[in-house]
Amino acid sequence: MDPEEATKTEAVETYKAYWLEMQKLYADSTGKKANLKRYAASSALTSAEPGSTGLFPE
């Protein structure tokens, strides 16, 4: 596989995995079942974590 195509494929797979983790997070109000740190960083992770105004406002 062409290196550029391999990079695109990896990016798409990571994106899909992120949204699977987000589904776990939405399903669990404690937010403990999701492993978002594996797929997100910086503001994407901060806004998705429980307690942020992104998903679970306190």
Biopython code that builds the backbone (N, CA, C, O; Angstrom):
import numpy as np
from Bio.PDB.StructureBuilder import StructureBuilder

atoms = [
    (1, "MET", "N", (0.846, -1.182, 0.000)),
    (1, "MET", "CA", (0.000, 0.000, 0.000)),
    (1, "MET", "C", (0.891, 1.245, 0.000)),
    (1, "MET", "O", (1.910, 1.298, 0.689)),
    (2, "ASP", "N", (0.506, 2.188, -0.744)),
    (2, "ASP", "CA", (1.170, 3.493, -0.833)),
    (2, "ASP", "C", (1.199, 4.133, 0.563)),
    (2, "ASP", "O", (0.183, 4.112, 1.256)),
    (3, "PRO", "N", (2.326, 4.696, 0.990)),
    (3, "PRO", "CA", (2.419, 5.308, 2.324)),
    (3, "PRO", "C", (1.362, 6.381, 2.584)),
    (3, "PRO", "O", (0.849, 6.484, 3.698)),
    (4, "GLU", "N", (1.038, 7.169, 1.581)),
    (4, "GLU", "CA", (0.014, 8.205, 1.767)),
    (4, "GLU", "C", (-1.353, 7.564, 2.006)),
    (4, "GLU", "O", (-2.119, 8.014, 2.858)),
    (5, "GLU", "N", (-1.642, 6.529, 1.260)),
    (5, "GLU", "CA", (-2.918, 5.827, 1.436)),
    (5, "GLU", "C", (-2.978, 5.135, 2.795)),
    (5, "GLU", "O", (-4.028, 5.105, 3.435)),
    (6, "ALA", "N", (-1.849, 4.580, 3.232)),
    (6, "ALA", "CA", (-1.790, 3.942, 4.553)),
    (6, "ALA", "C", (-2.053, 4.959, 5.655)),
    (6, "ALA", "O", (-2.744, 4.656, 6.628)),
    (7, "THR", "N", (-1.511, 6.155, 5.510)),
    (7, "THR", "CA", (-1.735, 7.218, 6.492)),
    (7, "THR", "C", (-3.201, 7.624, 6.529)),
    (7, "THR", "O", (-3.766, 7.816, 7.605)),
    (8, "LYS", "N", (-3.807, 7.754, 5.378)),
    (8, "LYS", "CA", (-5.238, 8.101, 5.316)),
    (8, "LYS", "C", (-6.082, 7.018, 5.970)),
    (8, "LYS", "O", (-7.009, 7.316, 6.724)),
    (9, "THR", "N", (-5.762, 5.764, 5.680)),
    (9, "THR", "CA", (-6.506, 4.644, 6.264)),
    (9, "THR", "C", (-6.383, 4.642, 7.778)),
    (9, "THR", "O", (-7.370, 4.435, 8.482)),
    (10, "GLU", "N", (-5.177, 4.871, 8.281)),
    (10, "GLU", "CA", (-4.969, 4.914, 9.728)),
    (10, "GLU", "C", (-5.748, 6.064, 10.359)),
    (10, "GLU", "O", (-6.331, 5.902, 11.431)),
    (11, "ALA", "N", (-5.761, 7.208, 9.711)),
    (11, "ALA", "CA", (-6.497, 8.361, 10.238)),
    (11, "ALA", "C", (-7.988, 8.073, 10.305)),
    (11, "ALA", "O", (-8.640, 8.418, 11.291)),
    (12, "VAL", "N", (-8.530, 7.452, 9.281)),
    (12, "VAL", "CA", (-9.963, 7.126, 9.260)),
    (12, "VAL", "C", (-10.285, 6.101, 10.344)),
    (12, "VAL", "O", (-11.304, 6.225, 11.023)),
    (13, "GLU", "N", (-9.444, 5.108, 10.512)),
    (13, "GLU", "CA", (-9.677, 4.093, 11.545)),
    (13, "GLU", "C", (-9.616, 4.703, 12.950)),
    (13, "GLU", "O", (-10.399, 4.334, 13.825)),
    (14, "THR", "N", (-8.697, 5.622, 13.158)),
    (14, "THR", "CA", (-8.602, 6.303, 14.450)),
    (14, "THR", "C", (-9.839, 7.155, 14.696)),
    (14, "THR", "O", (-10.359, 7.186, 15.811)),
    (15, "TYR", "N", (-10.306, 7.835, 13.679)),
    (15, "TYR", "CA", (-11.517, 8.648, 13.779)),
    (15, "TYR", "C", (-12.719, 7.776, 14.147)),
    (15, "TYR", "O", (-13.517, 8.146, 15.008)),
    (16, "LYS", "N", (-12.846, 6.637, 13.504)),
    (16, "LYS", "CA", (-13.947, 5.706, 13.810)),
    (16, "LYS", "C", (-13.845, 5.216, 15.252)),
    (16, "LYS", "O", (-14.850, 5.143, 15.959)),
    (17, "ALA", "N", (-12.633, 4.881, 15.686)),
    (17, "ALA", "CA", (-12.438, 4.399, 17.058)),
    (17, "ALA", "C", (-12.790, 5.484, 18.071)),
    (17, "ALA", "O", (-13.365, 5.195, 19.121)),
    (18, "TYR", "N", (-12.448, 6.722, 17.758)),
    (18, "TYR", "CA", (-12.801, 7.844, 18.636)),
    (18, "TYR", "C", (-14.311, 7.897, 18.841)),
    (18, "TYR", "O", (-14.780, 8.038, 19.971)),
    (19, "TRP", "N", (-15.069, 7.786, 17.761)),
    (19, "TRP", "CA", (-16.519, 7.884, 17.887)),
    (19, "TRP", "C", (-17.124, 6.666, 18.567)),
    (19, "TRP", "O", (-18.178, 6.787, 19.191)),
    (20, "LEU", "N", (-16.508, 5.516, 18.473)),
    (20, "LEU", "CA", (-16.969, 4.357, 19.248)),
    (20, "LEU", "C", (-16.770, 4.623, 20.739)),
    (20, "LEU", "O", (-17.625, 4.281, 21.556)),
    (21, "GLU", "N", (-15.642, 5.232, 21.086)),
    (21, "GLU", "CA", (-15.402, 5.588, 22.481)),
    (21, "GLU", "C", (-16.387, 6.659, 22.944)),
    (21, "GLU", "O", (-16.844, 6.625, 24.086)),
    (22, "MET", "N", (-16.714, 7.598, 22.079)),
    (22, "MET", "CA", (-17.694, 8.622, 22.435)),
    (22, "MET", "C", (-19.056, 7.994, 22.712)),
    (22, "MET", "O", (-19.773, 8.444, 23.606)),
    (23, "GLN", "N", (-19.416, 6.970, 21.964)),
    (23, "GLN", "CA", (-20.679, 6.272, 22.229)),
    (23, "GLN", "C", (-20.658, 5.663, 23.624)),
    (23, "GLN", "O", (-21.657, 5.723, 24.340)),
    (24, "LYS", "N", (-19.535, 5.079, 24.016)),
    (24, "LYS", "CA", (-19.409, 4.527, 25.371)),
    (24, "LYS", "C", (-19.565, 5.631, 26.405)),
    (24, "LYS", "O", (-20.224, 5.447, 27.429)),
    (25, "LEU", "N", (-18.959, 6.774, 26.134)),
    (25, "LEU", "CA", (-19.038, 7.892, 27.058)),
    (25, "LEU", "C", (-20.475, 8.393, 27.208)),
    (25, "LEU", "O", (-20.934, 8.639, 28.323)),
    (26, "TYR", "N", (-21.175, 8.541, 26.100)),
    (26, "TYR", "CA", (-22.576, 8.977, 26.157)),
    (26, "TYR", "C", (-23.441, 7.970, 26.908)),
    (26, "TYR", "O", (-24.383, 8.359, 27.599)),
    (27, "ALA", "N", (-23.135, 6.691, 26.782)),
    (27, "ALA", "CA", (-23.939, 5.645, 27.421)),
    (27, "ALA", "C", (-23.662, 5.533, 28.918)),
    (27, "ALA", "O", (-24.482, 4.988, 29.657)),
    (28, "ASP", "N", (-22.529, 6.037, 29.371)),
    (28, "ASP", "CA", (-22.132, 5.912, 30.775)),
    (28, "ASP", "C", (-21.967, 7.308, 31.373)),
    (28, "ASP", "O", (-20.980, 7.988, 31.093)),
    (29, "SER", "N", (-22.907, 7.732, 32.178)),
    (29, "SER", "CA", (-22.874, 9.093, 32.717)),
    (29, "SER", "C", (-21.672, 9.344, 33.621)),
    (29, "SER", "O", (-21.330, 10.501, 33.870)),
    (30, "THR", "N", (-21.026, 8.298, 34.117)),
    (30, "THR", "CA", (-19.825, 8.509, 34.925)),
    (30, "THR", "C", (-18.614, 8.753, 34.044)),
    (30, "THR", "O", (-17.621, 9.319, 34.501)),
    (31, "GLY", "N", (-18.682, 8.338, 32.796)),
    (31, "GLY", "CA", (-17.587, 8.543, 31.857)),
    (31, "GLY", "C", (-16.387, 7.656, 32.093)),
    (31, "GLY", "O", (-15.315, 7.902, 31.540)),
    (32, "LYS", "N", (-16.550, 6.632, 32.904)),
    (32, "LYS", "CA", (-15.408, 5.783, 33.254)),
    (32, "LYS", "C", (-15.183, 4.620, 32.295)),
    (32, "LYS", "O", (-14.127, 3.988, 32.338)),
    (33, "LYS", "N", (-16.135, 4.328, 31.444)),
    (33, "LYS", "CA", (-15.993, 3.186, 30.545)),
    (33, "LYS", "C", (-15.280, 3.536, 29.248)),
    (33, "LYS", "O", (-14.814, 2.643, 28.540)),
    (34, "ALA", "N", (-15.191, 4.796, 28.932)),
    (34, "ALA", "CA", (-14.557, 5.215, 27.677)),
    (34, "ALA", "C", (-13.067, 5.459, 27.889)),
    (34, "ALA", "O", (-12.642, 5.857, 28.974)),
    (35, "ASN", "N", (-12.294, 5.222, 26.866)),
    (35, "ASN", "CA", (-10.849, 5.461, 26.908)),
    (35, "ASN", "C", (-10.486, 6.491, 25.840)),
    (35, "ASN", "O", (-9.769, 6.186, 24.887)),
    (36, "LEU", "N", (-10.982, 7.696, 26.009)),
    (36, "LEU", "CA", (-10.768, 8.736, 25.005)),
    (36, "LEU", "C", (-9.321, 9.185, 24.896)),
    (36, "LEU", "O", (-8.903, 9.659, 23.840)),
    (37, "LYS", "N", (-8.552, 9.048, 25.960)),
    (37, "LYS", "CA", (-7.159, 9.489, 25.916)),
    (37, "LYS", "C", (-6.372, 8.742, 24.847)),
    (37, "LYS", "O", (-5.320, 9.203, 24.404)),
    (38, "ARG", "N", (-6.872, 7.620, 24.449)),
    (38, "ARG", "CA", (-6.210, 6.843, 23.407)),
    (38, "ARG", "C", (-6.413, 7.462, 22.018)),
    (38, "ARG", "O", (-5.608, 7.243, 21.113)),
    (39, "TYR", "N", (-7.487, 8.230, 21.860)),
    (39, "TYR", "CA", (-7.854, 8.746, 20.541)),
    (39, "TYR", "C", (-7.965, 10.261, 20.453)),
    (39, "TYR", "O", (-8.079, 10.801, 19.353)),
    (40, "ALA", "N", (-7.936, 10.954, 21.576)),
    (40, "ALA", "CA", (-8.116, 12.408, 21.553)),
    (40, "ALA", "C", (-7.097, 13.079, 22.463)),
    (40, "ALA", "O", (-6.575, 12.471, 23.397)),
    (41, "ALA", "N", (-6.834, 14.316, 22.174)),
    (41, "ALA", "CA", (-5.908, 15.102, 22.990)),
    (41, "ALA", "C", (-6.359, 16.555, 22.963)),
    (41, "ALA", "O", (-7.244, 16.939, 22.198)),
    (42, "SER", "N", (-5.745, 17.330, 23.797)),
    (42, "SER", "CA", (-5.951, 18.769, 23.811)),
    (42, "SER", "C", (-7.427, 19.127, 24.007)),
    (42, "SER", "O", (-8.101, 18.542, 24.855)),
    (43, "SER", "N", (-7.919, 20.069, 23.237)),
    (43, "SER", "CA", (-9.285, 20.561, 23.446)),
    (43, "SER", "C", (-10.340, 19.501, 23.106)),
    (43, "SER", "O", (-11.425, 19.518, 23.688)),
    (44, "ALA", "N", (-10.053, 18.593, 22.189)),
    (44, "ALA", "CA", (-11.023, 17.528, 21.870)),
    (44, "ALA", "C", (-11.243, 16.636, 23.088)),
    (44, "ALA", "O", (-12.373, 16.241, 23.375)),
    (45, "LEU", "N", (-10.179, 16.323, 23.793)),
    (45, "LEU", "CA", (-10.298, 15.492, 24.986)),
    (45, "LEU", "C", (-10.951, 16.269, 26.123)),
    (45, "LEU", "O", (-11.844, 15.757, 26.796)),
    (46, "THR", "N", (-10.515, 17.482, 26.333)),
    (46, "THR", "CA", (-11.053, 18.301, 27.421)),
    (46, "THR", "C", (-12.558, 18.511, 27.275)),
    (46, "THR", "O", (-13.296, 18.394, 28.254)),
    (47, "SER", "N", (-13.012, 18.812, 26.087)),
    (47, "SER", "CA", (-14.439, 19.083, 25.907)),
    (47, "SER", "C", (-15.292, 17.830, 25.975)),
    (47, "SER", "O", (-16.502, 17.923, 26.179)),
    (48, "ALA", "N", (-14.694, 16.667, 25.811)),
    (48, "ALA", "CA", (-15.461, 15.419, 25.857)),
    (48, "ALA", "C", (-15.483, 14.796, 27.249)),
    (48, "ALA", "O", (-16.323, 13.939, 27.522)),
    (49, "GLU", "N", (-14.586, 15.204, 28.125)),
    (49, "GLU", "CA", (-14.507, 14.585, 29.444)),
    (49, "GLU", "C", (-15.710, 14.954, 30.307)),
    (49, "GLU", "O", (-16.240, 16.061, 30.213)),
    (50, "PRO", "N", (-16.132, 14.014, 31.149)),
    (50, "PRO", "CA", (-17.219, 14.313, 32.090)),
    (50, "PRO", "C", (-16.881, 15.530, 32.936)),
    (50, "PRO", "O", (-15.740, 15.699, 33.364)),
    (51, "GLY", "N", (-17.861, 16.366, 33.172)),
    (51, "GLY", "CA", (-17.649, 17.565, 33.953)),
    (51, "GLY", "C", (-17.402, 18.798, 33.106)),
    (51, "GLY", "O", (-17.495, 19.925, 33.594)),
    (52, "SER", "N", (-17.089, 18.586, 31.844)),
    (52, "SER", "CA", (-16.905, 19.744, 30.956)),
    (52, "SER", "C", (-18.280, 20.192, 30.483)),
    (52, "SER", "O", (-19.260, 19.461, 30.623)),
    (53, "THR", "N", (-18.345, 21.349, 29.944)),
    (53, "THR", "CA", (-19.626, 21.820, 29.424)),
    (53, "THR", "C", (-19.953, 21.175, 28.085)),
    (53, "THR", "O", (-21.027, 21.403, 27.529)),
    (54, "GLY", "N", (-19.019, 20.359, 27.558)),
    (54, "GLY", "CA", (-19.245, 19.712, 26.276)),
    (54, "GLY", "C", (-20.296, 18.624, 26.323)),
    (54, "GLY", "O", (-21.195, 18.604, 25.483)),
    (55, "LEU", "N", (-20.206, 17.707, 27.297)),
    (55, "LEU", "CA", (-21.128, 16.572, 27.341)),
    (55, "LEU", "C", (-21.954, 16.496, 28.607)),
    (55, "LEU", "O", (-23.172, 16.331, 28.554)),
    (56, "PHE", "N", (-21.294, 16.615, 29.742)),
    (56, "PHE", "CA", (-21.965, 16.412, 31.012)),
    (56, "PHE", "C", (-21.826, 17.634, 31.906)),
    (56, "PHE", "O", (-21.036, 17.610, 32.850)),
    (57, "PRO", "N", (-22.560, 18.685, 31.639)),
    (57, "PRO", "CA", (-22.435, 19.875, 32.479)),
    (57, "PRO", "C", (-22.778, 19.572, 33.928)),
    (57, "PRO", "O", (-23.692, 18.798, 34.210)),
    (58, "GLU", "N", (-22.053, 20.176, 34.828)),
    (58, "GLU", "CA", (-22.314, 19.947, 36.256)),
    (58, "GLU", "C", (-23.331, 20.910, 36.784)),
    (58, "GLU", "O", (-23.671, 20.861, 37.966)),
]
sb = StructureBuilder()
sb.init_structure("model")
sb.init_model(0)
sb.init_chain("A")
sb.init_seg("    ")
for serial, (resi, resn, name, xyz) in enumerate(atoms, 1):
    if name == "N":
        sb.init_residue(resn, " ", resi, " ")
    sb.init_atom(name, np.array(xyz, "f"), 0.0, 1.0, " ", f" {name:<3s}", serial, name[0])
structure = sb.get_structure()
